[in-house]
Amino acid sequence: MLVLTRRENESLIIGDNIKLTILAVKGGQVRVGIEAPNEIPIHREELLIDAEDLEKVVVSGDIPTNDASSHHVMANHKH
């Protein structure tokens, strides 16, 4: 993993056509702007993890009733 330090309004270029810009830093949050071609999918990691967990539950057909983490996945899944 490459680790870099950036300040507000500074950018990173990835490849020839992806630009990440630090828009704001406030408290424990960083606002990031991403410019990329439409064919490049961009996802928040936590949503992908929840979707993968949900898919495992749906495919297996086994919906645990006492597993708090599975309940969390089901409760937070919205379409």
mmCIF file of the N, C-alpha and C atoms, coordinates in Angstrom:
data_MODEL
# 
_entry.id   MODEL 
# 
loop_
_atom_site.group_PDB 
_atom_site.id 
_atom_site.type_symbol 
_atom_site.label_atom_id 
_atom_site.label_alt_id 
_atom_site.label_comp_id 
_atom_site.label_asym_id 
_atom_site.label_entity_id 
_atom_site.label_seq_id 
_atom_site.pdbx_PDB_ins_code 
_atom_site.Cartn_x 
_atom_site.Cartn_y 
_atom_site.Cartn_z 
_atom_site.occupancy 
_atom_site.B_iso_or_equiv 
_atom_site.pdbx_formal_charge 
_atom_site.auth_seq_id 
_atom_site.auth_comp_id 
_atom_site.auth_asym_id 
_atom_site.auth_atom_id 
_atom_site.pdbx_PDB_model_num 
ATOM 1   N N  . MET A 1 1  ? 0.849   -1.177  0.000   1.00 0.00 ? 1  MET A N  1 
ATOM 2   C CA . MET A 1 1  ? 0.000   0.000   0.000   1.00 0.00 ? 1  MET A CA 1 
ATOM 3   C C  . MET A 1 1  ? 0.893   1.237   0.000   1.00 0.00 ? 1  MET A C  1 
ATOM 4   N N  . LEU A 1 2  ? 0.610   2.126   -0.904  1.00 0.00 ? 2  LEU A N  1 
ATOM 5   C CA . LEU A 1 2  ? 1.295   3.414   -0.953  1.00 0.00 ? 2  LEU A CA 1 
ATOM 6   C C  . LEU A 1 2  ? 0.565   4.361   -0.005  1.00 0.00 ? 2  LEU A C  1 
ATOM 7   N N  . VAL A 1 3  ? 1.299   5.009   0.886   1.00 0.00 ? 3  VAL A N  1 
ATOM 8   C CA . VAL A 1 3  ? 0.704   5.947   1.836   1.00 0.00 ? 3  VAL A CA 1 
ATOM 9   C C  . VAL A 1 3  ? 1.253   7.333   1.539   1.00 0.00 ? 3  VAL A C  1 
ATOM 10  N N  . LEU A 1 4  ? 0.352   8.281   1.305   1.00 0.00 ? 4  LEU A N  1 
ATOM 11  C CA . LEU A 1 4  ? 0.733   9.649   0.981   1.00 0.00 ? 4  LEU A CA 1 
ATOM 12  C C  . LEU A 1 4  ? 0.027   10.624  1.903   1.00 0.00 ? 4  LEU A C  1 
ATOM 13  N N  . THR A 1 5  ? 0.610   11.779  2.061   1.00 0.00 ? 5  THR A N  1 
ATOM 14  C CA . THR A 1 5  ? -0.017  12.856  2.816   1.00 0.00 ? 5  THR A CA 1 
ATOM 15  C C  . THR A 1 5  ? -0.470  13.921  1.833   1.00 0.00 ? 5  THR A C  1 
ATOM 16  N N  . ARG A 1 6  ? -1.712  14.347  1.952   1.00 0.00 ? 6  ARG A N  1 
ATOM 17  C CA . ARG A 1 6  ? -2.275  15.385  1.091   1.00 0.00 ? 6  ARG A CA 1 
ATOM 18  C C  . ARG A 1 6  ? -2.989  16.395  1.959   1.00 0.00 ? 6  ARG A C  1 
ATOM 19  N N  . ARG A 1 7  ? -3.045  17.623  1.509   1.00 0.00 ? 7  ARG A N  1 
ATOM 20  C CA . ARG A 1 7  ? -3.792  18.677  2.181   1.00 0.00 ? 7  ARG A CA 1 
ATOM 21  C C  . ARG A 1 7  ? -5.036  18.994  1.351   1.00 0.00 ? 7  ARG A C  1 
ATOM 22  N N  . GLU A 1 8  ? -5.923  19.791  1.909   1.00 0.00 ? 8  GLU A N  1 
ATOM 23  C CA . GLU A 1 8  ? -7.120  20.200  1.172   1.00 0.00 ? 8  GLU A CA 1 
ATOM 24  C C  . GLU A 1 8  ? -6.732  20.809  -0.172  1.00 0.00 ? 8  GLU A C  1 
ATOM 25  N N  . ASN A 1 9  ? -7.509  20.480  -1.177  1.00 0.00 ? 9  ASN A N  1 
ATOM 26  C CA . ASN A 1 9  ? -7.330  20.956  -2.548  1.00 0.00 ? 9  ASN A CA 1 
ATOM 27  C C  . ASN A 1 9  ? -6.102  20.392  -3.254  1.00 0.00 ? 9  ASN A C  1 
ATOM 28  N N  . GLU A 1 10 ? -5.452  19.403  -2.663  1.00 0.00 ? 10 GLU A N  1 
ATOM 29  C CA . GLU A 1 10 ? -4.356  18.711  -3.341  1.00 0.00 ? 10 GLU A CA 1 
ATOM 30  C C  . GLU A 1 10 ? -4.908  17.434  -3.947  1.00 0.00 ? 10 GLU A C  1 
ATOM 31  N N  . SER A 1 11 ? -4.286  16.986  -5.036  1.00 0.00 ? 11 SER A N  1 
ATOM 32  C CA . SER A 1 11 ? -4.810  15.847  -5.785  1.00 0.00 ? 11 SER A CA 1 
ATOM 33  C C  . SER A 1 11 ? -3.773  14.762  -5.984  1.00 0.00 ? 11 SER A C  1 
ATOM 34  N N  . LEU A 1 12 ? -4.274  13.602  -6.364  1.00 0.00 ? 12 LEU A N  1 
ATOM 35  C CA . LEU A 1 12 ? -3.468  12.462  -6.790  1.00 0.00 ? 12 LEU A CA 1 
ATOM 36  C C  . LEU A 1 12 ? -3.978  12.039  -8.148  1.00 0.00 ? 12 LEU A C  1 
ATOM 37  N N  . ILE A 1 13 ? -3.086  11.636  -9.012  1.00 0.00 ? 13 ILE A N  1 
ATOM 38  C CA . ILE A 1 13 ? -3.469  11.120  -10.313 1.00 0.00 ? 13 ILE A CA 1 
ATOM 39  C C  . ILE A 1 13 ? -3.125  9.631   -10.335 1.00 0.00 ? 13 ILE A C  1 
ATOM 40  N N  . ILE A 1 14 ? -4.090  8.816   -10.713 1.00 0.00 ? 14 ILE A N  1 
ATOM 41  C CA . ILE A 1 14 ? -3.895  7.371   -10.813 1.00 0.00 ? 14 ILE A CA 1 
ATOM 42  C C  . ILE A 1 14 ? -4.039  6.996   -12.279 1.00 0.00 ? 14 ILE A C  1 
ATOM 43  N N  . GLY A 1 15 ? -2.981  6.393   -12.829 1.00 0.00 ? 15 GLY A N  1 
ATOM 44  C CA . GLY A 1 15 ? -3.007  6.051   -14.251 1.00 0.00 ? 15 GLY A CA 1 
ATOM 45  C C  . GLY A 1 15 ? -3.132  7.314   -15.078 1.00 0.00 ? 15 GLY A C  1 
ATOM 46  N N  . ASP A 1 16 ? -3.831  7.178   -16.197 1.00 0.00 ? 16 ASP A N  1 
ATOM 47  C CA . ASP A 1 16 ? -3.990  8.309   -17.104 1.00 0.00 ? 16 ASP A CA 1 
ATOM 48  C C  . ASP A 1 16 ? -5.305  9.047   -16.936 1.00 0.00 ? 16 ASP A C  1 
ATOM 49  N N  . ASN A 1 17 ? -6.254  8.453   -16.173 1.00 0.00 ? 17 ASN A N  1 
ATOM 50  C CA . ASN A 1 17 ? -7.586  9.051   -16.218 1.00 0.00 ? 17 ASN A CA 1 
ATOM 51  C C  . ASN A 1 17 ? -8.362  9.037   -14.900 1.00 0.00 ? 17 ASN A C  1 
ATOM 52  N N  . ILE A 1 18 ? -7.673  8.900   -13.781 1.00 0.00 ? 18 ILE A N  1 
ATOM 53  C CA . ILE A 1 18 ? -8.359  8.959   -12.483 1.00 0.00 ? 18 ILE A CA 1 
ATOM 54  C C  . ILE A 1 18 ? -7.673  10.022  -11.633 1.00 0.00 ? 18 ILE A C  1 
ATOM 55  N N  . LYS A 1 19 ? -8.483  10.942  -11.114 1.00 0.00 ? 19 LYS A N  1 
ATOM 56  C CA . LYS A 1 19 ? -7.962  12.014  -10.267 1.00 0.00 ? 19 LYS A CA 1 
ATOM 57  C C  . LYS A 1 19 ? -8.723  12.022  -8.951  1.00 0.00 ? 19 LYS A C  1 
ATOM 58  N N  . LEU A 1 20 ? -7.985  11.955  -7.839  1.00 0.00 ? 20 LEU A N  1 
ATOM 59  C CA . LEU A 1 20 ? -8.559  12.058  -6.500  1.00 0.00 ? 20 LEU A CA 1 
ATOM 60  C C  . LEU A 1 20 ? -8.145  13.401  -5.920  1.00 0.00 ? 20 LEU A C  1 
ATOM 61  N N  . THR A 1 21 ? -9.119  14.156  -5.413  1.00 0.00 ? 21 THR A N  1 
ATOM 62  C CA . THR A 1 21 ? -8.830  15.457  -4.826  1.00 0.00 ? 21 THR A CA 1 
ATOM 63  C C  . THR A 1 21 ? -9.359  15.481  -3.400  1.00 0.00 ? 21 THR A C  1 
ATOM 64  N N  . ILE A 1 22 ? -8.533  15.931  -2.476  1.00 0.00 ? 22 ILE A N  1 
ATOM 65  C CA . ILE A 1 22 ? -8.968  16.104  -1.088  1.00 0.00 ? 22 ILE A CA 1 
ATOM 66  C C  . ILE A 1 22 ? -9.742  17.424  -1.044  1.00 0.00 ? 22 ILE A C  1 
ATOM 67  N N  . LEU A 1 23 ? -11.039 17.331  -0.807  1.00 0.00 ? 23 LEU A N  1 
ATOM 68  C CA . LEU A 1 23 ? -11.896 18.518  -0.814  1.00 0.00 ? 23 LEU A CA 1 
ATOM 69  C C  . LEU A 1 23 ? -11.944 19.205  0.541   1.00 0.00 ? 23 LEU A C  1 
ATOM 70  N N  . ALA A 1 24 ? -11.989 18.404  1.616   1.00 0.00 ? 24 ALA A N  1 
ATOM 71  C CA . ALA A 1 24 ? -12.080 18.986  2.954   1.00 0.00 ? 24 ALA A CA 1 
ATOM 72  C C  . ALA A 1 24 ? -11.641 17.962  3.991   1.00 0.00 ? 24 ALA A C  1 
ATOM 73  N N  . VAL A 1 25 ? -11.090 18.467  5.074   1.00 0.00 ? 25 VAL A N  1 
ATOM 74  C CA . VAL A 1 25 ? -10.745 17.637  6.220   1.00 0.00 ? 25 VAL A CA 1 
ATOM 75  C C  . VAL A 1 25 ? -11.402 18.292  7.424   1.00 0.00 ? 25 VAL A C  1 
ATOM 76  N N  . LYS A 1 26 ? -12.271 17.531  8.094   1.00 0.00 ? 26 LYS A N  1 
ATOM 77  C CA . LYS A 1 26 ? -13.019 18.101  9.216   1.00 0.00 ? 26 LYS A CA 1 
ATOM 78  C C  . LYS A 1 26 ? -13.167 17.021  10.275  1.00 0.00 ? 26 LYS A C  1 
ATOM 79  N N  . GLY A 1 27 ? -12.559 17.244  11.426  1.00 0.00 ? 27 GLY A N  1 
ATOM 80  C CA . GLY A 1 27 ? -12.619 16.233  12.483  1.00 0.00 ? 27 GLY A CA 1 
ATOM 81  C C  . GLY A 1 27 ? -11.984 14.947  12.000  1.00 0.00 ? 27 GLY A C  1 
ATOM 82  N N  . GLY A 1 28 ? -12.707 13.857  12.116  1.00 0.00 ? 28 GLY A N  1 
ATOM 83  C CA . GLY A 1 28 ? -12.202 12.557  11.700  1.00 0.00 ? 28 GLY A CA 1 
ATOM 84  C C  . GLY A 1 28 ? -12.640 12.168  10.302  1.00 0.00 ? 28 GLY A C  1 
ATOM 85  N N  . GLN A 1 29 ? -13.145 13.118  9.529   1.00 0.00 ? 29 GLN A N  1 
ATOM 86  C CA . GLN A 1 29 ? -13.633 12.806  8.184   1.00 0.00 ? 29 GLN A CA 1 
ATOM 87  C C  . GLN A 1 29 ? -12.857 13.562  7.120   1.00 0.00 ? 29 GLN A C  1 
ATOM 88  N N  . VAL A 1 30 ? -12.709 12.904  5.976   1.00 0.00 ? 30 VAL A N  1 
ATOM 89  C CA . VAL A 1 30 ? -12.055 13.512  4.821   1.00 0.00 ? 30 VAL A CA 1 
ATOM 90  C C  . VAL A 1 30 ? -13.026 13.419  3.655   1.00 0.00 ? 30 VAL A C  1 
ATOM 91  N N  . ARG A 1 31 ? -13.288 14.534  2.984   1.00 0.00 ? 31 ARG A N  1 
ATOM 92  C CA . ARG A 1 31 ? -14.129 14.532  1.773   1.00 0.00 ? 31 ARG A CA 1 
ATOM 93  C C  . ARG A 1 31 ? -13.204 14.406  0.582   1.00 0.00 ? 31 ARG A C  1 
ATOM 94  N N  . VAL A 1 32 ? -13.474 13.399  -0.239  1.00 0.00 ? 32 VAL A N  1 
ATOM 95  C CA . VAL A 1 32 ? -12.639 13.116  -1.396  1.00 0.00 ? 32 VAL A CA 1 
ATOM 96  C C  . VAL A 1 32 ? -13.487 13.224  -2.656  1.00 0.00 ? 32 VAL A C  1 
ATOM 97  N N  . GLY A 1 33 ? -12.983 13.961  -3.634  1.00 0.00 ? 33 GLY A N  1 
ATOM 98  C CA . GLY A 1 33 ? -13.631 14.030  -4.941  1.00 0.00 ? 33 GLY A CA 1 
ATOM 99  C C  . GLY A 1 33 ? -12.893 13.089  -5.882  1.00 0.00 ? 33 GLY A C  1 
ATOM 100 N N  . ILE A 1 34 ? -13.637 12.363  -6.697  1.00 0.00 ? 34 ILE A N  1 
ATOM 101 C CA . ILE A 1 34 ? -13.038 11.404  -7.622  1.00 0.00 ? 34 ILE A CA 1 
ATOM 102 C C  . ILE A 1 34 ? -13.519 11.716  -9.030  1.00 0.00 ? 34 ILE A C  1 
ATOM 103 N N  . GLU A 1 35 ? -12.577 11.926  -9.923  1.00 0.00 ? 35 GLU A N  1 
ATOM 104 C CA . GLU A 1 35 ? -12.880 12.084  -11.341 1.00 0.00 ? 35 GLU A CA 1 
ATOM 105 C C  . GLU A 1 35 ? -12.358 10.842  -12.042 1.00 0.00 ? 35 GLU A C  1 
ATOM 106 N N  . ALA A 1 36 ? -13.265 10.102  -12.678 1.00 0.00 ? 36 ALA A N  1 
ATOM 107 C CA . ALA A 1 36 ? -12.897 8.863   -13.365 1.00 0.00 ? 36 ALA A CA 1 
ATOM 108 C C  . ALA A 1 36 ? -13.888 8.619   -14.489 1.00 0.00 ? 36 ALA A C  1 
ATOM 109 N N  . PRO A 1 37 ? -13.479 7.881   -15.501 1.00 0.00 ? 37 PRO A N  1 
ATOM 110 C CA . PRO A 1 37 ? -14.417 7.536   -16.568 1.00 0.00 ? 37 PRO A CA 1 
ATOM 111 C C  . PRO A 1 37 ? -15.605 6.759   -16.008 1.00 0.00 ? 37 PRO A C  1 
ATOM 112 N N  . ASN A 1 38 ? -16.754 6.887   -16.654 1.00 0.00 ? 38 ASN A N  1 
ATOM 113 C CA . ASN A 1 38 ? -17.971 6.208   -16.193 1.00 0.00 ? 38 ASN A CA 1 
ATOM 114 C C  . ASN A 1 38 ? -17.815 4.698   -16.133 1.00 0.00 ? 38 ASN A C  1 
ATOM 115 N N  . GLU A 1 39 ? -16.958 4.122   -16.957 1.00 0.00 ? 39 GLU A N  1 
ATOM 116 C CA . GLU A 1 39 ? -16.815 2.668   -16.962 1.00 0.00 ? 39 GLU A CA 1 
ATOM 117 C C  . GLU A 1 39 ? -15.974 2.142   -15.800 1.00 0.00 ? 39 GLU A C  1 
ATOM 118 N N  . ILE A 1 40 ? -15.399 3.027   -15.005 1.00 0.00 ? 40 ILE A N  1 
ATOM 119 C CA . ILE A 1 40 ? -14.641 2.620   -13.814 1.00 0.00 ? 40 ILE A CA 1 
ATOM 120 C C  . ILE A 1 40 ? -15.602 2.616   -12.627 1.00 0.00 ? 40 ILE A C  1 
ATOM 121 N N  . PRO A 1 41 ? -15.909 1.434   -12.070 1.00 0.00 ? 41 PRO A N  1 
ATOM 122 C CA . PRO A 1 41 ? -16.806 1.397   -10.911 1.00 0.00 ? 41 PRO A CA 1 
ATOM 123 C C  . PRO A 1 41 ? -16.111 1.948   -9.664  1.00 0.00 ? 41 PRO A C  1 
ATOM 124 N N  . ILE A 1 42 ? -16.839 2.733   -8.895  1.00 0.00 ? 42 ILE A N  1 
ATOM 125 C CA . ILE A 1 42 ? -16.325 3.297   -7.644  1.00 0.00 ? 42 ILE A CA 1 
ATOM 126 C C  . ILE A 1 42 ? -17.332 2.956   -6.558  1.00 0.00 ? 42 ILE A C  1 
ATOM 127 N N  . HIS A 1 43 ? -16.874 2.270   -5.503  1.00 0.00 ? 43 HIS A N  1 
ATOM 128 C CA . HIS A 1 43 ? -17.755 1.816   -4.434  1.00 0.00 ? 43 HIS A CA 1 
ATOM 129 C C  . HIS A 1 43 ? -17.145 2.134   -3.080  1.00 0.00 ? 43 HIS A C  1 
ATOM 130 N N  . ARG A 1 44 ? -17.986 2.384   -2.102  1.00 0.00 ? 44 ARG A N  1 
ATOM 131 C CA . ARG A 1 44 ? -17.521 2.475   -0.715  1.00 0.00 ? 44 ARG A CA 1 
ATOM 132 C C  . ARG A 1 44 ? -17.319 1.050   -0.219  1.00 0.00 ? 44 ARG A C  1 
ATOM 133 N N  . GLU A 1 45 ? -16.167 0.795   0.377   1.00 0.00 ? 45 GLU A N  1 
ATOM 134 C CA . GLU A 1 45 ? -15.804 -0.568  0.789   1.00 0.00 ? 45 GLU A CA 1 
ATOM 135 C C  . GLU A 1 45 ? -16.829 -1.183  1.732   1.00 0.00 ? 45 GLU A C  1 
ATOM 136 N N  . GLU A 1 46 ? -17.331 -0.415  2.697   1.00 0.00 ? 46 GLU A N  1 
ATOM 137 C CA . GLU A 1 46 ? -18.255 -0.992  3.678   1.00 0.00 ? 46 GLU A CA 1 
ATOM 138 C C  . GLU A 1 46 ? -19.550 -1.453  3.026   1.00 0.00 ? 46 GLU A C  1 
ATOM 139 N N  . LEU A 1 47 ? -19.959 -0.801  1.950   1.00 0.00 ? 47 LEU A N  1 
ATOM 140 C CA . LEU A 1 47 ? -21.164 -1.244  1.250   1.00 0.00 ? 47 LEU A CA 1 
ATOM 141 C C  . LEU A 1 47 ? -20.915 -2.540  0.490   1.00 0.00 ? 47 LEU A C  1 
ATOM 142 N N  . LEU A 1 48 ? -19.729 -2.691  -0.071  1.00 0.00 ? 48 LEU A N  1 
ATOM 143 C CA . LEU A 1 48 ? -19.387 -3.934  -0.756  1.00 0.00 ? 48 LEU A CA 1 
ATOM 144 C C  . LEU A 1 48 ? -19.329 -5.098  0.222   1.00 0.00 ? 48 LEU A C  1 
ATOM 145 N N  . ILE A 1 49 ? -18.758 -4.870  1.396   1.00 0.00 ? 49 ILE A N  1 
ATOM 146 C CA . ILE A 1 49 ? -18.655 -5.929  2.394   1.00 0.00 ? 49 ILE A CA 1 
ATOM 147 C C  . ILE A 1 49 ? -20.044 -6.353  2.846   1.00 0.00 ? 49 ILE A C  1 
ATOM 148 N N  . ASP A 1 50 ? -20.937 -5.381  3.124   1.00 0.00 ? 50 ASP A N  1 
ATOM 149 C CA . ASP A 1 50 ? -22.309 -5.708  3.518   1.00 0.00 ? 50 ASP A CA 1 
ATOM 150 C C  . ASP A 1 50 ? -23.018 -6.476  2.402   1.00 0.00 ? 50 ASP A C  1 
ATOM 151 N N  . ALA A 1 51 ? -22.814 -6.059  1.148   1.00 0.00 ? 51 ALA A N  1 
ATOM 152 C CA . ALA A 1 51 ? -23.459 -6.732  0.023   1.00 0.00 ? 51 ALA A CA 1 
ATOM 153 C C  . ALA A 1 51 ? -22.942 -8.160  -0.120  1.00 0.00 ? 51 ALA A C  1 
ATOM 154 N N  . GLU A 1 52 ? -21.638 -8.362  0.066   1.00 0.00 ? 52 GLU A N  1 
ATOM 155 C CA . GLU A 1 52 ? -21.068 -9.708  -0.012  1.00 0.00 ? 52 GLU A CA 1 
ATOM 156 C C  . GLU A 1 52 ? -21.622 -10.590 1.102   1.00 0.00 ? 52 GLU A C  1 
ATOM 157 N N  . ASP A 1 53 ? -21.728 -10.056 2.317   1.00 0.00 ? 53 ASP A N  1 
ATOM 158 C CA . ASP A 1 53 ? -22.282 -10.817 3.438   1.00 0.00 ? 53 ASP A CA 1 
ATOM 159 C C  . ASP A 1 53 ? -23.732 -11.173 3.165   1.00 0.00 ? 53 ASP A C  1 
ATOM 160 N N  . LEU A 1 54 ? -24.499 -10.232 2.652   1.00 0.00 ? 54 LEU A N  1 
ATOM 161 C CA . LEU A 1 54 ? -25.901 -10.479 2.344   1.00 0.00 ? 54 LEU A CA 1 
ATOM 162 C C  . LEU A 1 54 ? -26.024 -11.561 1.271   1.00 0.00 ? 54 LEU A C  1 
ATOM 163 N N  . GLU A 1 55 ? -25.179 -11.483 0.244   1.00 0.00 ? 55 GLU A N  1 
ATOM 164 C CA . GLU A 1 55 ? -25.212 -12.482 -0.831  1.00 0.00 ? 55 GLU A CA 1 
ATOM 165 C C  . GLU A 1 55 ? -24.949 -13.885 -0.281  1.00 0.00 ? 55 GLU A C  1 
ATOM 166 N N  . LYS A 1 56 ? -23.998 -14.002 0.642   1.00 0.00 ? 56 LYS A N  1 
ATOM 167 C CA . LYS A 1 56 ? -23.703 -15.311 1.250   1.00 0.00 ? 56 LYS A CA 1 
ATOM 168 C C  . LYS A 1 56 ? -24.925 -15.855 1.973   1.00 0.00 ? 56 LYS A C  1 
ATOM 169 N N  . VAL A 1 57 ? -25.640 -14.993 2.688   1.00 0.00 ? 57 VAL A N  1 
ATOM 170 C CA . VAL A 1 57 ? -26.835 -15.409 3.422   1.00 0.00 ? 57 VAL A CA 1 
ATOM 171 C C  . VAL A 1 57 ? -27.921 -15.842 2.442   1.00 0.00 ? 57 VAL A C  1 
ATOM 172 N N  . VAL A 1 58 ? -28.131 -15.063 1.397   1.00 0.00 ? 58 VAL A N  1 
ATOM 173 C CA . VAL A 1 58 ? -29.175 -15.370 0.423   1.00 0.00 ? 58 VAL A CA 1 
ATOM 174 C C  . VAL A 1 58 ? -28.864 -16.669 -0.313  1.00 0.00 ? 58 VAL A C  1 
ATOM 175 N N  . VAL A 1 59 ? -27.628 -16.840 -0.753  1.00 0.00 ? 59 VAL A N  1 
ATOM 176 C CA . VAL A 1 59 ? -27.233 -18.036 -1.501  1.00 0.00 ? 59 VAL A CA 1 
ATOM 177 C C  . VAL A 1 59 ? -27.354 -19.279 -0.632  1.00 0.00 ? 59 VAL A C  1 
ATOM 178 N N  . SER A 1 60 ? -26.930 -19.184 0.619   1.00 0.00 ? 60 SER A N  1 
ATOM 179 C CA . SER A 1 60 ? -26.964 -20.359 1.496   1.00 0.00 ? 60 SER A CA 1 
ATOM 180 C C  . SER A 1 60 ? -28.390 -20.669 1.955   1.00 0.00 ? 60 SER A C  1 
ATOM 181 N N  . GLY A 1 61 ? -29.269 -19.666 1.943   1.00 0.00 ? 61 GLY A N  1 
ATOM 182 C CA . GLY A 1 61 ? -30.630 -19.861 2.426   1.00 0.00 ? 61 GLY A CA 1 
ATOM 183 C C  . GLY A 1 61 ? -30.694 -19.983 3.936   1.00 0.00 ? 61 GLY A C  1 
ATOM 184 N N  . ASP A 1 62 ? -29.557 -19.811 4.583   1.00 0.00 ? 62 ASP A N  1 
ATOM 185 C CA . ASP A 1 62 ? -29.470 -19.957 6.033   1.00 0.00 ? 62 ASP A CA 1 
ATOM 186 C C  . ASP A 1 62 ? -29.417 -18.568 6.659   1.00 0.00 ? 62 ASP A C  1 
ATOM 187 N N  . ILE A 1 63 ? -30.539 -18.106 7.170   1.00 0.00 ? 63 ILE A N  1 
ATOM 188 C CA . ILE A 1 63 ? -30.586 -16.795 7.810   1.00 0.00 ? 63 ILE A CA 1 
ATOM 189 C C  . ILE A 1 63 ? -30.538 -17.017 9.313   1.00 0.00 ? 63 ILE A C  1 
ATOM 190 N N  . PRO A 1 64 ? -29.353 -16.811 9.917   1.00 0.00 ? 64 PRO A N  1 
ATOM 191 C CA . PRO A 1 64 ? -29.220 -17.030 11.358  1.00 0.00 ? 64 PRO A CA 1 
ATOM 192 C C  . PRO A 1 64 ? -30.072 -16.031 12.144  1.00 0.00 ? 64 PRO A C  1 
ATOM 193 N N  . THR A 1 65 ? -30.698 -16.489 13.203  1.00 0.00 ? 65 THR A N  1 
ATOM 194 C CA . THR A 1 65 ? -31.545 -15.598 13.992  1.00 0.00 ? 65 THR A CA 1 
ATOM 195 C C  . THR A 1 65 ? -30.836 -15.085 15.237  1.00 0.00 ? 65 THR A C  1 
ATOM 196 N N  . ASN A 1 66 ? -29.746 -15.722 15.657  1.00 0.00 ? 66 ASN A N  1 
ATOM 197 C CA . ASN A 1 66 ? -29.066 -15.306 16.877  1.00 0.00 ? 66 ASN A CA 1 
ATOM 198 C C  . ASN A 1 66 ? -27.726 -14.643 16.615  1.00 0.00 ? 66 ASN A C  1 
ATOM 199 N N  . ASP A 1 67 ? -27.349 -14.456 15.368  1.00 0.00 ? 67 ASP A N  1 
ATOM 200 C CA . ASP A 1 67 ? -26.053 -13.876 15.027  1.00 0.00 ? 67 ASP A CA 1 
ATOM 201 C C  . ASP A 1 67 ? -26.224 -12.378 14.823  1.00 0.00 ? 67 ASP A C  1 
ATOM 202 N N  . ALA A 1 68 ? -25.680 -11.590 15.749  1.00 0.00 ? 68 ALA A N  1 
ATOM 203 C CA . ALA A 1 68 ? -25.856 -10.140 15.702  1.00 0.00 ? 68 ALA A CA 1 
ATOM 204 C C  . ALA A 1 68 ? -25.268 -9.539  14.438  1.00 0.00 ? 68 ALA A C  1 
ATOM 205 N N  . SER A 1 69 ? -24.151 -10.067 13.958  1.00 0.00 ? 69 SER A N  1 
ATOM 206 C CA . SER A 1 69 ? -23.546 -9.486  12.762  1.00 0.00 ? 69 SER A CA 1 
ATOM 207 C C  . SER A 1 69 ? -24.416 -9.745  11.539  1.00 0.00 ? 69 SER A C  1 
ATOM 208 N N  . SER A 1 70 ? -25.050 -10.891 11.458  1.00 0.00 ? 70 SER A N  1 
ATOM 209 C CA . SER A 1 70 ? -25.933 -11.171 10.330  1.00 0.00 ? 70 SER A CA 1 
ATOM 210 C C  . SER A 1 70 ? -27.172 -10.285 10.400  1.00 0.00 ? 70 SER A C  1 
ATOM 211 N N  . HIS A 1 71 ? -27.665 -10.068 11.604  1.00 0.00 ? 71 HIS A N  1 
ATOM 212 C CA . HIS A 1 71 ? -28.805 -9.173  11.771  1.00 0.00 ? 71 HIS A CA 1 
ATOM 213 C C  . HIS A 1 71 ? -28.432 -7.773  11.291  1.00 0.00 ? 71 HIS A C  1 
ATOM 214 N N  . HIS A 1 72 ? -27.213 -7.350  11.631  1.00 0.00 ? 72 HIS A N  1 
ATOM 215 C CA . HIS A 1 72 ? -26.728 -6.032  11.198  1.00 0.00 ? 72 HIS A CA 1 
ATOM 216 C C  . HIS A 1 72 ? -26.734 -5.948  9.685   1.00 0.00 ? 72 HIS A C  1 
ATOM 217 N N  . VAL A 1 73 ? -26.260 -6.979  9.012   1.00 0.00 ? 73 VAL A N  1 
ATOM 218 C CA . VAL A 1 73 ? -26.216 -6.983  7.558   1.00 0.00 ? 73 VAL A CA 1 
ATOM 219 C C  . VAL A 1 73 ? -27.625 -6.889  6.992   1.00 0.00 ? 73 VAL A C  1 
ATOM 220 N N  . MET A 1 74 ? -28.536 -7.686  7.507   1.00 0.00 ? 74 MET A N  1 
ATOM 221 C CA . MET A 1 74 ? -29.905 -7.690  6.990   1.00 0.00 ? 74 MET A CA 1 
ATOM 222 C C  . MET A 1 74 ? -30.596 -6.365  7.295   1.00 0.00 ? 74 MET A C  1 
ATOM 223 N N  . ALA A 1 75 ? -30.383 -5.822  8.477   1.00 0.00 ? 75 ALA A N  1 
ATOM 224 C CA . ALA A 1 75 ? -31.071 -4.585  8.877   1.00 0.00 ? 75 ALA A CA 1 
ATOM 225 C C  . ALA A 1 75 ? -30.587 -3.386  8.087   1.00 0.00 ? 75 ALA A C  1 
ATOM 226 N N  . ASN A 1 76 ? -29.340 -3.417  7.641   1.00 0.00 ? 76 ASN A N  1 
ATOM 227 C CA . ASN A 1 76 ? -28.788 -2.276  6.929   1.00 0.00 ? 76 ASN A CA 1 
ATOM 228 C C  . ASN A 1 76 ? -28.850 -2.417  5.418   1.00 0.00 ? 76 ASN A C  1 
ATOM 229 N N  . HIS A 1 77 ? -29.390 -3.507  4.914   1.00 0.00 ? 77 HIS A N  1 
ATOM 230 C CA . HIS A 1 77 ? -29.478 -3.690  3.471   1.00 0.00 ? 77 HIS A CA 1 
ATOM 231 C C  . HIS A 1 77 ? -30.726 -2.981  2.964   1.00 0.00 ? 77 HIS A C  1 
ATOM 232 N N  . LYS A 1 78 ? -30.545 -2.047  2.040   1.00 0.00 ? 78 LYS A N  1 
ATOM 233 C CA . LYS A 1 78 ? -31.652 -1.282  1.492   1.00 0.00 ? 78 LYS A CA 1 
ATOM 234 C C  . LYS A 1 78 ? -31.558 -1.300  -0.009  1.00 0.00 ? 78 LYS A C  1 
ATOM 235 N N  . HIS A 1 79 ? -32.677 -1.481  -0.683  1.00 0.00 ? 79 HIS A N  1 
ATOM 236 C CA . HIS A 1 79 ? -32.718 -1.383  -2.141  1.00 0.00 ? 79 HIS A CA 1 
ATOM 237 C C  . HIS A 1 79 ? -33.595 -0.253  -2.539  1.00 0.00 ? 79 HIS A C  1 
# 
